[in-house]
Amino acid sequence: MMKRLLMTTAAASLLTIGASAYAQDNNTGATGQSQQPPVVTPTPPASNSDTGTTNMNNPATPPAAGDATTAPAPAAEAAPPASPPPSDAVISAQSDGEVRADQLIGMTVYNAEGEKVGSVHDILLDKDGKATGVVLSVGGVLGVGAKSVGLTWKEIDVKPEQQQVQISYTKDQLEAAPDFKTTEQINSEMNAQQQAAPPAPAAPAGTGTSGGTTSQP
């Protein structure tokens, strides 16, 4: 019995000594270990929008395009109405004694005996706009092969009511008259003649006469 008591006491002592040593080691390790400083989160800088300054890292947002007030553009002034030409310069209507050119051109031409001799092909005007004559289309079939004959204005009698022109010449007389040519036709014929004409032969060089004798170079 005494022996068992001694063994129990020795075991308890060993357990007490081991627990004390373990506690001491833990305290020593906690004391000797270097402690890390706590992590400090930086506080973001306060917004400067209230103070009126601009933060370079956080620039102020520009105002929207529709926020600005735009003044309306002034209305364009209406142009004054144009004034017409003077009354003495304007012809407002055709009179009974006037004949338009589109009416005269194409009218049938008759002679004094009532014979159809041709039709009006064109009208000639001077630089002042005054009618000086007409060009008649004589002969041909449906205008093909017709001949152009020019007559002065005093040789024709325009009858607007009958839509016809009267002259005092027969068809044979008009066919015997010379053909009417425009300035374009005349210039074209002259150019054609100049191009078709052979060049004049050049005089031989190096020959001459002196005292009735011919001297050779």
C-alpha positions as protocol buffer text, in pm:
chain_id: "A"
residue {
  index: 1
  type: MET
  ca { x: 0 y: 0 z: 0 }
}
residue {
  index: 2
  type: MET
  ca { x: 281 y: 239 z: 83 }
}
residue {
  index: 3
  type: LYS
  ca { x: 454 y: 152 z: -237 }
}
residue {
  index: 4
  type: ARG
  ca { x: 151 y: 237 z: -450 }
}
residue {
  index: 5
  type: LEU
  ca { x: 117 y: 573 z: -274 }
}
residue {
  index: 6
  type: LEU
  ca { x: 478 y: 662 z: -344 }
}
residue {
  index: 7
  type: MET
  ca { x: 441 y: 576 z: -710 }
}
residue {
  index: 8
  type: THR
  ca { x: 128 y: 790 z: -740 }
}
residue {
  index: 9
  type: THR
  ca { x: 299 y: 1082 z: -574 }
}
residue {
  index: 10
  type: ALA
  ca { x: 599 y: 1059 z: -807 }
}
residue {
  index: 11
  type: ALA
  ca { x: 377 y: 1051 z: -1115 }
}
residue {
  index: 12
  type: ALA
  ca { x: 186 y: 1358 z: -1001 }
}
residue {
  index: 13
  type: SER
  ca { x: 511 y: 1542 z: -943 }
}
residue {
  index: 14
  type: LEU
  ca { x: 632 y: 1462 z: -1293 }
}
residue {
  index: 15
  type: LEU
  ca { x: 309 y: 1585 z: -1445 }
}
residue {
  index: 16
  type: THR
  ca { x: 329 y: 1909 z: -1248 }
}
residue {
  index: 17
  type: ILE
  ca { x: 688 y: 1971 z: -1354 }
}
residue {
  index: 18
  type: GLY
  ca { x: 607 y: 1902 z: -1724 }
}
residue {
  index: 19
  type: ALA
  ca { x: 306 y: 2137 z: -1726 }
}
residue {
  index: 20
  type: SER
  ca { x: 512 y: 2414 z: -1569 }
}
residue {
  index: 21
  type: ALA
  ca { x: 788 y: 2372 z: -1829 }
}
residue {
  index: 22
  type: TYR
  ca { x: 538 y: 2376 z: -2116 }
}
residue {
  index: 23
  type: ALA
  ca { x: 374 y: 2691 z: -1988 }
}
residue {
  index: 24
  type: GLN
  ca { x: 709 y: 2862 z: -1952 }
}
residue {
  index: 25
  type: ASP
  ca { x: 810 y: 2772 z: -2310 }
}
residue {
  index: 26
  type: ASN
  ca { x: 488 y: 2917 z: -2446 }
}
residue {
  index: 27
  type: ASN
  ca { x: 530 y: 3240 z: -2253 }
}
residue {
  index: 28
  type: THR
  ca { x: 890 y: 3272 z: -2373 }
}
residue {
  index: 29
  type: GLY
  ca { x: 796 y: 3220 z: -2738 }
}
residue {
  index: 30
  type: ALA
  ca { x: 518 y: 3475 z: -2719 }
}
residue {
  index: 31
  type: THR
  ca { x: 746 y: 3729 z: -2555 }
}
residue {
  index: 32
  type: GLY
  ca { x: 1044 y: 3679 z: -2793 }
}
residue {
  index: 33
  type: GLN
  ca { x: 842 y: 3676 z: -3117 }
}
residue {
  index: 34
  type: SER
  ca { x: 848 y: 4012 z: -3307 }
}
residue {
  index: 35
  type: GLN
  ca { x: 502 y: 4155 z: -3346 }
}
residue {
  index: 36
  type: GLN
  ca { x: 391 y: 4285 z: -3691 }
}
residue {
  index: 37
  type: PRO
  ca { x: 254 y: 4640 z: -3696 }
}
residue {
  index: 38
  type: PRO
  ca { x: -115 y: 4661 z: -3773 }
}
residue {
  index: 39
  type: VAL
  ca { x: -212 y: 4736 z: -4136 }
}
residue {
  index: 40
  type: VAL
  ca { x: -347 y: 5085 z: -4164 }
}
residue {
  index: 41
  type: THR
  ca { x: -582 y: 5157 z: -4456 }
}
residue {
  index: 42
  type: PRO
  ca { x: -518 y: 5508 z: -4598 }
}
residue {
  index: 43
  type: THR
  ca { x: -816 y: 5735 z: -4587 }
}
residue {
  index: 44
  type: PRO
  ca { x: -904 y: 5882 z: -4935 }
}
residue {
  index: 45
  type: PRO
  ca { x: -864 y: 6258 z: -4959 }
}
residue {
  index: 46
  type: ALA
  ca { x: -1174 y: 6460 z: -4918 }
}
residue {
  index: 47
  type: SER
  ca { x: -1344 y: 6591 z: -5235 }
}
residue {
  index: 48
  type: ASN
  ca { x: -1248 y: 6947 z: -5330 }
}
residue {
  index: 49
  type: SER
  ca { x: -1570 y: 7011 z: -5518 }
}
residue {
  index: 50
  type: ASP
  ca { x: -1707 y: 7206 z: -5222 }
}
residue {
  index: 51
  type: THR
  ca { x: -1406 y: 7439 z: -5205 }
}
residue {
  index: 52
  type: GLY
  ca { x: -1405 y: 7521 z: -5580 }
}
residue {
  index: 53
  type: THR
  ca { x: -1060 y: 7364 z: -5648 }
}
residue {
  index: 54
  type: THR
  ca { x: -995 y: 7091 z: -5902 }
}
residue {
  index: 55
  type: ASN
  ca { x: -834 y: 6765 z: -5792 }
}
residue {
  index: 56
  type: MET
  ca { x: -586 y: 6645 z: -6053 }
}
residue {
  index: 57
  type: ASN
  ca { x: -654 y: 6281 z: -5962 }
}
residue {
  index: 58
  type: ASN
  ca { x: -1030 y: 6328 z: -5975 }
}
residue {
  index: 59
  type: PRO
  ca { x: -1107 y: 6601 z: -6233 }
}
residue {
  index: 60
  type: ALA
  ca { x: -1449 y: 6752 z: -6220 }
}
residue {
  index: 61
  type: THR
  ca { x: -1702 y: 6619 z: -6469 }
}
residue {
  index: 62
  type: PRO
  ca { x: -1776 y: 6879 z: -6741 }
}
residue {
  index: 63
  type: PRO
  ca { x: -2134 y: 6994 z: -6763 }
}
residue {
  index: 64
  type: ALA
  ca { x: -2359 y: 6829 z: -7017 }
}
residue {
  index: 65
  type: ALA
  ca { x: -2403 y: 6993 z: -7355 }
}
residue {
  index: 66
  type: GLY
  ca { x: -2768 y: 7058 z: -7294 }
}
residue {
  index: 67
  type: ASP
  ca { x: -2709 y: 7231 z: -6964 }
}
residue {
  index: 68
  type: ALA
  ca { x: -2579 y: 7556 z: -7120 }
}
residue {
  index: 69
  type: THR
  ca { x: -2843 y: 7803 z: -7228 }
}
residue {
  index: 70
  type: THR
  ca { x: -2806 y: 7896 z: -7600 }
}
residue {
  index: 71
  type: ALA
  ca { x: -2960 y: 8215 z: -7726 }
}
residue {
  index: 72
  type: PRO
  ca { x: -3176 y: 8167 z: -8040 }
}
residue {
  index: 73
  type: ALA
  ca { x: -3032 y: 8296 z: -8367 }
}
residue {
  index: 74
  type: PRO
  ca { x: -3195 y: 8615 z: -8491 }
}
residue {
  index: 75
  type: ALA
  ca { x: -3442 y: 8562 z: -8773 }
}
residue {
  index: 76
  type: ALA
  ca { x: -3321 y: 8670 z: -9119 }
}
residue {
  index: 77
  type: GLU
  ca { x: -3488 y: 8976 z: -9254 }
}
residue {
  index: 78
  type: ALA
  ca { x: -3712 y: 8916 z: -9553 }
}
residue {
  index: 79
  type: ALA
  ca { x: -3582 y: 9063 z: -9878 }
}
residue {
  index: 80
  type: PRO
  ca { x: -3795 y: 9342 z: -10020 }
}
residue {
  index: 81
  type: PRO
  ca { x: -4007 y: 9239 z: -10322 }
}
residue {
  index: 82
  type: ALA
  ca { x: -3852 y: 9305 z: -10662 }
}
residue {
  index: 83
  type: SER
  ca { x: -3997 y: 9587 z: -10865 }
}
residue {
  index: 84
  type: PRO
  ca { x: -4105 y: 9507 z: -11226 }
}
residue {
  index: 85
  type: PRO
  ca { x: -3970 y: 9691 z: -11531 }
}
residue {
  index: 86
  type: PRO
  ca { x: -4145 y: 10015 z: -11628 }
}
residue {
  index: 87
  type: SER
  ca { x: -4482 y: 9978 z: -11796 }
}
residue {
  index: 88
  type: ASP
  ca { x: -4356 y: 10118 z: -12128 }
}
residue {
  index: 89
  type: ALA
  ca { x: -4093 y: 9840 z: -12143 }
}
residue {
  index: 90
  type: VAL
  ca { x: -4330 y: 9549 z: -12090 }
}
residue {
  index: 91
  type: ILE
  ca { x: -4563 y: 9387 z: -12348 }
}
residue {
  index: 92
  type: SER
  ca { x: -4842 y: 9223 z: -12155 }
}
residue {
  index: 93
  type: ALA
  ca { x: -5041 y: 9090 z: -12452 }
}
residue {
  index: 94
  type: GLN
  ca { x: -5017 y: 9035 z: -12827 }
}
residue {
  index: 95
  type: SER
  ca { x: -5204 y: 9290 z: -13034 }
}
residue {
  index: 96
  type: ASP
  ca { x: -5417 y: 9209 z: -13337 }
}
residue {
  index: 97
  type: GLY
  ca { x: -5161 y: 9346 z: -13585 }
}
residue {
  index: 98
  type: GLU
  ca { x: -4866 y: 9148 z: -13443 }
}
residue {
  index: 99
  type: VAL
  ca { x: -4746 y: 8809 z: -13558 }
}
residue {
  index: 100
  type: ARG
  ca { x: -4523 y: 8586 z: -13349 }
}
residue {
  index: 101
  type: ALA
  ca { x: -4218 y: 8430 z: -13508 }
}
residue {
  index: 102
  type: ASP
  ca { x: -4338 y: 8077 z: -13430 }
}
residue {
  index: 103
  type: GLN
  ca { x: -4660 y: 8158 z: -13618 }
}
residue {
  index: 104
  type: LEU
  ca { x: -4483 y: 8301 z: -13923 }
}
residue {
  index: 105
  type: ILE
  ca { x: -4227 y: 8022 z: -13953 }
}
residue {
  index: 106
  type: GLY
  ca { x: -4396 y: 7735 z: -14133 }
}
residue {
  index: 107
  type: MET
  ca { x: -4670 y: 7945 z: -14296 }
}
residue {
  index: 108
  type: THR
  ca { x: -4760 y: 7848 z: -14651 }
}
residue {
  index: 109
  type: VAL
  ca { x: -4654 y: 8094 z: -14924 }
}
residue {
  index: 110
  type: TYR
  ca { x: -4884 y: 8163 z: -15220 }
}
residue {
  index: 111
  type: ASN
  ca { x: -4844 y: 8383 z: -15526 }
}
residue {
  index: 112
  type: ALA
  ca { x: -5098 y: 8627 z: -15664 }
}
residue {
  index: 113
  type: GLU
  ca { x: -5266 y: 8350 z: -15867 }
}
residue {
  index: 114
  type: GLY
  ca { x: -5320 y: 8142 z: -15551 }
}
residue {
  index: 115
  type: GLU
  ca { x: -5050 y: 7891 z: -15642 }
}
residue {
  index: 116
  type: LYS
  ca { x: -4852 y: 7740 z: -15354 }
}
residue {
  index: 117
  type: VAL
  ca { x: -4488 y: 7821 z: -15411 }
}
residue {
  index: 118
  type: GLY
  ca { x: -4327 y: 7727 z: -15080 }
}
residue {
  index: 119
  type: SER
  ca { x: -4323 y: 7793 z: -14704 }
}
residue {
  index: 120
  type: VAL
  ca { x: -4150 y: 8030 z: -14460 }
}
residue {
  index: 121
  type: HIS
  ca { x: -3833 y: 7865 z: -14330 }
}
residue {
  index: 122
  type: ASP
  ca { x: -3672 y: 8147 z: -14128 }
}
residue {
  index: 123
  type: ILE
  ca { x: -3681 y: 8519 z: -14047 }
}
residue {
  index: 124
  type: LEU
  ca { x: -3392 y: 8764 z: -14082 }
}
residue {
  index: 125
  type: LEU
  ca { x: -3343 y: 9041 z: -13821 }
}
residue {
  index: 126
  type: ASP
  ca { x: -3096 y: 9328 z: -13811 }
}
residue {
  index: 127
  type: LYS
  ca { x: -2888 y: 9425 z: -13509 }
}
residue {
  index: 128
  type: ASP
  ca { x: -3175 y: 9641 z: -13381 }
}
residue {
  index: 129
  type: GLY
  ca { x: -3417 y: 9347 z: -13390 }
}
residue {
  index: 130
  type: LYS
  ca { x: -3611 y: 9473 z: -13692 }
}
residue {
  index: 131
  type: ALA
  ca { x: -3726 y: 9213 z: -13945 }
}
residue {
  index: 132
  type: THR
  ca { x: -3543 y: 9264 z: -14274 }
}
residue {
  index: 133
  type: GLY
  ca { x: -3655 y: 8959 z: -14471 }
}
residue {
  index: 134
  type: VAL
  ca { x: -3761 y: 8594 z: -14477 }
}
residue {
  index: 135
  type: VAL
  ca { x: -3608 y: 8274 z: -14606 }
}
residue {
  index: 136
  type: LEU
  ca { x: -3846 y: 8059 z: -14813 }
}
residue {
  index: 137
  type: SER
  ca { x: -3823 y: 7685 z: -14864 }
}
residue {
  index: 138
  type: VAL
  ca { x: -3909 y: 7615 z: -15230 }
}
residue {
  index: 139
  type: GLY
  ca { x: -3958 y: 7281 z: -15398 }
}
residue {
  index: 140
  type: GLY
  ca { x: -3849 y: 6942 z: -15270 }
}
residue {
  index: 141
  type: VAL
  ca { x: -4056 y: 6661 z: -15124 }
}
residue {
  index: 142
  type: LEU
  ca { x: -4147 y: 6696 z: -14756 }
}
residue {
  index: 143
  type: GLY
  ca { x: -3859 y: 6938 z: -14714 }
}
residue {
  index: 144
  type: VAL
  ca { x: -3603 y: 6703 z: -14872 }
}
residue {
  index: 145
  type: GLY
  ca { x: -3420 y: 6863 z: -15165 }
}
residue {
  index: 146
  type: ALA
  ca { x: -3584 y: 7201 z: -15102 }
}
residue {
  index: 147
  type: LYS
  ca { x: -3413 y: 7520 z: -15203 }
}
residue {
  index: 148
  type: SER
  ca { x: -3367 y: 7821 z: -14975 }
}
residue {
  index: 149
  type: VAL
  ca { x: -3455 y: 8157 z: -15129 }
}
residue {
  index: 150
  type: GLY
  ca { x: -3432 y: 8488 z: -14944 }
}
residue {
  index: 151
  type: LEU
  ca { x: -3673 y: 8777 z: -15000 }
}
residue {
  index: 152
  type: THR
  ca { x: -3678 y: 9121 z: -14844 }
}
residue {
  index: 153
  type: TRP
  ca { x: -3954 y: 9199 z: -14599 }
}
residue {
  index: 154
  type: LYS
  ca { x: -4128 y: 9440 z: -14835 }
}
residue {
  index: 155
  type: GLU
  ca { x: -4177 y: 9157 z: -15088 }
}
residue {
  index: 156
  type: ILE
  ca { x: -4409 y: 8961 z: -14861 }
}
residue {
  index: 157
  type: ASP
  ca { x: -4763 y: 9021 z: -14740 }
}
residue {
  index: 158
  type: VAL
  ca { x: -4837 y: 8845 z: -14413 }
}
residue {
  index: 159
  type: LYS
  ca { x: -5203 y: 8749 z: -14363 }
}
residue {
  index: 160
  type: PRO
  ca { x: -5238 y: 8623 z: -14003 }
}
residue {
  index: 161
  type: GLU
  ca { x: -5609 y: 8556 z: -14037 }
}
residue {
  index: 162
  type: GLN
  ca { x: -5553 y: 8313 z: -14326 }
}
residue {
  index: 163
  type: GLN
  ca { x: -5229 y: 8179 z: -14175 }
}
residue {
  index: 164
  type: GLN
  ca { x: -5050 y: 8241 z: -14504 }
}
residue {
  index: 165
  type: VAL
  ca { x: -4799 y: 8468 z: -14678 }
}
residue {
  index: 166
  type: GLN
  ca { x: -4850 y: 8610 z: -15026 }
}
residue {
  index: 167
  type: ILE
  ca { x: -4581 y: 8709 z: -15278 }
}
residue {
  index: 168
  type: SER
  ca { x: -4588 y: 8821 z: -15641 }
}
residue {
  index: 169
  type: TYR
  ca { x: -4347 y: 8562 z: -15785 }
}
residue {
  index: 170
  type: THR
  ca { x: -4408 y: 8224 z: -15938 }
}
residue {
  index: 171
  type: LYS
  ca { x: -4247 y: 7902 z: -15827 }
}
residue {
  index: 172
  type: ASP
  ca { x: -4033 y: 7892 z: -16140 }
}
residue {
  index: 173
  type: GLN
  ca { x: -3898 y: 8238 z: -16066 }
}
residue {
  index: 174
  type: LEU
  ca { x: -3805 y: 8136 z: -15710 }
}
residue {
  index: 175
  type: GLU
  ca { x: -3628 y: 7821 z: -15831 }
}
residue {
  index: 176
  type: ALA
  ca { x: -3426 y: 8035 z: -16072 }
}
residue {
  index: 177
  type: ALA
  ca { x: -3315 y: 8269 z: -15792 }
}
residue {
  index: 178
  type: PRO
  ca { x: -2975 y: 8216 z: -15623 }
}
residue {
  index: 179
  type: ASP
  ca { x: -2962 y: 7997 z: -15315 }
}
residue {
  index: 180
  type: PHE
  ca { x: -2969 y: 8170 z: -14978 }
}
residue {
  index: 181
  type: LYS
  ca { x: -2657 y: 8102 z: -14771 }
}
residue {
  index: 182
  type: THR
  ca { x: -2599 y: 8171 z: -14405 }
}
residue {
  index: 183
  type: THR
  ca { x: -2276 y: 8320 z: -14275 }
}
residue {
  index: 184
  type: GLU
  ca { x: -2181 y: 7977 z: -14139 }
}
residue {
  index: 185
  type: GLN
  ca { x: -2220 y: 7822 z: -14484 }
}
residue {
  index: 186
  type: ILE
  ca { x: -2015 y: 8097 z: -14646 }
}
residue {
  index: 187
  type: ASN
  ca { x: -1730 y: 8063 z: -14396 }
}
residue {
  index: 188
  type: SER
  ca { x: -1734 y: 7684 z: -14429 }
}
residue {
  index: 189
  type: GLU
  ca { x: -1708 y: 7705 z: -14810 }
}
residue {
  index: 190
  type: MET
  ca { x: -1421 y: 7954 z: -14789 }
}
residue {
  index: 191
  type: ASN
  ca { x: -1230 y: 7731 z: -14548 }
}
residue {
  index: 192
  type: ALA
  ca { x: -1284 y: 7430 z: -14772 }
}
residue {
  index: 193
  type: GLN
  ca { x: -1153 y: 7620 z: -15076 }
}
residue {
  index: 194
  type: GLN
  ca { x: -843 y: 7734 z: -14891 }
}
residue {
  index: 195
  type: GLN
  ca { x: -765 y: 7381 z: -14777 }
}
residue {
  index: 196
  type: ALA
  ca { x: -821 y: 7237 z: -15125 }
}
residue {
  index: 197
  type: ALA
  ca { x: -609 y: 7497 z: -15307 }
}
residue {
  index: 198
  type: PRO
  ca { x: -251 y: 7373 z: -15377 }
}
residue {
  index: 199
  type: PRO
  ca { x: 30 y: 7580 z: -15225 }
}
residue {
  index: 200
  type: ALA
  ca { x: 203 y: 7830 z: -15454 }
}
residue {
  index: 201
  type: PRO
  ca { x: 540 y: 7704 z: -15585 }
}
residue {
  index: 202
  type: ALA
  ca { x: 840 y: 7860 z: -15417 }
}
residue {
  index: 203
  type: ALA
  ca { x: 1080 y: 8065 z: -15628 }
}
residue {
  index: 204
  type: PRO
  ca { x: 1413 y: 7889 z: -15692 }
}
residue {
  index: 205
  type: ALA
  ca { x: 1685 y: 8015 z: -15461 }
}
residue {
  index: 206
  type: GLY
  ca { x: 2034 y: 8126 z: -15571 }
}
residue {
  index: 207
  type: THR
  ca { x: 1948 y: 8263 z: -15916 }
}
residue {
  index: 208
  type: GLY
  ca { x: 1952 y: 8625 z: -16030 }
}
residue {
  index: 209
  type: THR
  ca { x: 2015 y: 8855 z: -16329 }
}
residue {
  index: 210
  type: SER
  ca { x: 2277 y: 9125 z: -16363 }
}
residue {
  index: 211
  type: GLY
  ca { x: 2323 y: 9323 z: -16683 }
}
residue {
  index: 212
  type: GLY
  ca { x: 2120 y: 9073 z: -16886 }
}
residue {
  index: 213
  type: THR
  ca { x: 2339 y: 8775 z: -16786 }
}
residue {
  index: 214
  type: THR
  ca { x: 2254 y: 8504 z: -16541 }
}
residue {
  index: 215
  type: SER
  ca { x: 2505 y: 8458 z: -16266 }
}
residue {
  index: 216
  type: GLN
  ca { x: 2539 y: 8124 z: -16100 }
}
residue {
  index: 217
  type: PRO
  ca { x: 2630 y: 8113 z: -15733 }
}
